[in-house]
Amino acid sequence: MKYFSIVLLFAGLIIFAGQVQAQGNKPFKINTSTTSGGMVTPRVANLKLGDSKQFTLQPEVGYRVVGVSGCGGTYDASTFTFTTAPASADCEIYASFHAGSNQVPTVSVDADMTVEIGSTVILTGTATDSDGSIDSTSWQQISGTTTTSSQTADTITFVAGEVTGDTPLVFEFTATDNEGALASASVQVTVIDSTPAPLPLVFFDEFDDGIDDLTKWSFGNAPHQETDGSLTLRIIATDQGRDGATTNNFPSLTKTKLEMRHFMSPGGFHFFPAVSLRLANGSEFALTFLRSTYLENNCNKPSNQDRVLLATAPWGGNCLAESNLISSQYYNMWIVSVVEFDSVTGDFTLDIGNDGVIDFEATLASEYMSEVTGINFSTYGWFTGHYHTFDYIRVYGQ
C-alpha cells in the first residue's frame, strides 16, 4: 500500500509538469483589423513567447496608409511594413486607410508688424489638417539679427534688440502632420530705432575773433563788446538792450535746438535777460529769466516775481507759460541752457545744464506754430548795470 501511494504521487507530478510545458508552448494570437481601402497580411499570426512578426500593409489603388498601431510595434512607411514587439500576450494590429493623396496642413501666422527697440514680441501660429492630425509644430528665425527667444508649441517670444536703422527679422512657423507632410508660413518683424537722428548744426558763434561779425549779427541799441572769447550785452541806461543782438542769414527751421553758455548779472530789481525766437508768420516769443518788483499780474502773479517763463516779444511781457524755476538762482554764474522748439506741434522745452533732464516745458498756441527764422538775445532791464554775456551759441535744426 505504501509503494502504491508513492507511484500515484510520482505519476501526478509527471502529469502536472506536462501541463505546465504545454501552457508555456501555447502560441500568442496576433489578429489584424483595418478600415476599408486596404488590408494587412498575414491577417492572423501565432507567435511564441518573445517572438516578433513583420506584417505588410497593402492599400488599394487610390488609397494610402494613414495610421497603424498595436502590439507595441513600429511602422516603416518606406516599405509598408509593421513589426510587432516581442510577443507576450494576444494582441491586435489596427491599420487605417484613406482615399486620395495626403493633404498638407493648413498654417497661418500673425501679420507682418513693426516694433520699436526693447519691445516684447509674441508671435503665434496655428495649424490644422483636413485629413489627419497635426503631429508637431515649431518656430525658427530664418533671417535678420539673431534674437534670444523662448517657444511653446504655437508661439515664439523675444525682445527686439538694438539695431541700426530699420531692421527686418523673419520667423517661420512649420507644422508636420501625422503622415509627415510639412507646411510653413513666415512673418516679418521690422525693428525700428525710434531715437530721432541728431539735428545738423546750422548756425554757431564762439565769439573768439574779437570783432562784430555782421554776416551773422545785427546789433541793436545795447552797448556790446566781444572780448576774451565771449560777447557781452550791457545796460548803461534804462530800457537799453531791448534789441540786443539778432541773427543774420539764419535758415528757416521747423525743428530748432539752441545750445548756449551764458552769464546773467542783474544791476537792479527789474531784469529781463532773454532769448527770443522770431517766427515766419511775424510772431515772436521769448524765454526769459525774469526778476522784477514792478510787473503786476504777469502770469497772474503779484509784482514781486522771480521766475523763468515764456513771454510775448518783443518785450511785451505778456505771460505765455510759467515754470517753477527761480530765475535768480541762475544769476552770476555760467550756465548752459538748451532750448528746443517744434513749430509743428508747438512743443517747447528747456534743459538747464545740458544733462538731458527737462526743467521747463510748454505747448504754445497755434499762432506760434510757425518756422523759426531768427534768434534775438537781449539784456533788457530798468536802470543800469545789467549785463548778459554769451560764451558760445550753437543752433541745430532742419
Summary of the structure (lengths in Angstrom):
residues: 398
radius of gyration: 44.9
end to end distance: 128.8
largest distance: 156.0
contacts: 1206
relative contact order: 0.12
helix: 8%
strand: 52%
